[in-house]
Amino acid sequence: MKSAELKSNLHLLIDSIRDNKTLNTLYTVISGSLTESQKVRLSEAEKRAVDQSLKSISEGKTYSTKDVISEMKKKHPKLYN
């Protein structure tokens, strides 16, 4: 699997996680494996966007991976040939 596809799949999986404990564990694992120069530094606007996303997740305002992939296939069929 190519890097872009792996990243896309990881994003979809992470977006489908509803358990905050799992998200925190995943964050710890991923951030612990990065060198200092690889770590992402977010702007205040980006931090607010992340916080809003986490709030939406905790409120159950999410889509399943299956639903997202189904919609992607409808909108971008050439990507799924």
N, C-alpha and C positions, 0 to 999 in steps of 0.2 A: 504494500500500500504506500502511495506517495505521501510526502509530508503534508501537502495541502489537504488531501483526503483524510488523513489521520487527524489533523487539527479540526477539520469540519466535524468529523464524527465525535471527537472529544467535546466540542462545543455543544453538540446536540445531546450527548449523554449528560454533561454537566447541567444543561438547562432543564433536564428532566428530573434531576434529583430534588426531592422535596424535604429531605431530612437535613436540618442545619448541622447536626453532628457529623454526618457524612461529608458535607461540604467543607466543614472546618478541617476534617482529617485529610481530605483530598488536597486542600489548599496547603496544609502543612507539608505533605509529601512532595507536592510539586515545587513549592517555594524552597524547601530544604535541599532540593537537588540542583538548584540553580547557583551559578557562581554570582558573585556580587555584580559583575558587569552585565549579567543576563537578566537580573531582576528588573521588573517593570516599575517605573516610577509614574504614578498617576497624577494628573492635574486635579484640582479641586472639583472641576466639572465632571471629570471621569469618576472620581470617588463618589460623587452624588449619584451618578448614573448606576454605578455598581450597587450602592445602597438601595436605590429604588428597585433594581432588579431583584435583589435579595428579599426585599419587602414583598414584591409581587409573588415570588416563589413561596414565601412563608404564608401568604394569603391564598395559595392554591391557584393563582392566576398563571397557569402554565399549560403547555401543550405536550402531548406525548411525542416521543421520537417518531413513532409510526405516523402520527398525524402530520408532523413537520415534513417528513420525507415524502409522504403522499402529496402534500401541497407543492413541495419543490419539484416533484416529478411532473405535476400538472403545469407549473409555470415555466419550467426549464427542462423539457423532455430531452433535449440534446445532451444534457449532462449525464443522463441515466441510460444511455444506449450501451 
